[in-house]
């Protein structure tokens, strides 16, 4: 087994298939309609679409995540679904 350092982006990418990190509190089901597995799946699909330069489809997934209560920050590669709108 290999210990995964939370700051190691390459390991996070290998594990989840994307390079985003959850921040904030736990997912708030009153705010977010997706569970953690669904969020990771959509982030993974979005990452693949971006790498394939299919930006319209990737933006569609971004919009779906937002409508579902997930805030994503592409600059910091972070997501949250706790209902807090902090930047």
C-alpha positions in Angstrom: 0.0 0.0 0.0 1.1 3.5 -0.7 0.2 6.3 1.7 -1.5 9.1 -0.2 -0.5 12.7 0.8 -3.5 15.0 0.5 -1.3 17.6 -1.2 -0.1 15.2 -3.9 -2.2 16.1 -6.9 -0.9 13.3 -9.1 -2.1 10.7 -6.6 -5.5 12.3 -6.2 -5.8 12.3 -10.0 -5.0 8.6 -10.1 -7.5 7.8 -7.4 -10.5 9.8 -8.5 -9.7 10.4 -12.2 -9.7 14.2 -11.7 -7.5 16.7 -9.9 -10.1 18.5 -7.7 -10.2 18.4 -3.9 -13.2 18.8 -1.7 -13.1 21.7 0.6 -15.5 23.0 3.3 -17.9 20.8 5.3 -19.6 17.6 4.3 -22.1 17.5 1.5 -25.3 19.1 2.6 -28.2 17.0 1.1 -30.5 20.1 1.6 -28.3 22.0 -0.9 -26.8 19.3 -3.1 -28.8 16.7 -5.0 -25.7 14.5 -5.8 -23.8 12.1 -3.6 -20.0 12.1 -3.5 -19.6 9.3 -6.0 -21.8 11.1 -8.5 -19.8 14.3 -8.0 -16.5 12.5 -8.6 -18.0 10.8 -11.7 -19.0 14.1 -13.2 -15.7 15.8 -12.4 -13.9 12.8 -14.0 -16.0 13.1 -17.2 -15.5 16.9 -17.3 -11.7 16.4 -17.0 -11.7 13.9 -19.8 -13.8 16.2 -22.0 -11.5 19.2 -21.3 -8.4 17.1 -22.2 -10.2 16.1 -25.4 -10.9 19.8 -26.0 -14.6 19.3 -26.0 -15.2 22.4 -24.0 -18.9 22.9 -24.8 -19.6 19.4 -23.3 -17.3 20.1 -20.3 -19.1 23.4 -19.7 -22.4 21.5 -19.7 -21.2 19.2 -16.9 -19.9 22.3 -15.0 -23.4 23.8 -15.3 -25.0 20.5 -14.2 -22.8 20.4 -11.1 -23.7 24.0 -10.3 -27.5 23.3 -10.7 -27.0 20.3 -8.4 -25.5 22.4 -5.6 -21.8 21.8 -6.3 -19.5 24.9 -6.4 -16.4 24.3 -8.4 -13.3 26.5 -8.6 -11.2 25.7 -11.6 -8.3 27.9 -10.5 -7.8 26.2 -7.2 -9.1 22.8 -8.4 -11.5 22.7 -5.4 -15.2 21.7 -5.1 -17.7 22.0 -2.3 -21.3 21.1 -1.7 -21.9 22.3 1.8 -24.0 25.3 0.9 -21.3 27.8 1.7 -20.7 30.2 -1.1 -17.2 31.3 0.0 -14.7 31.8 -2.7 
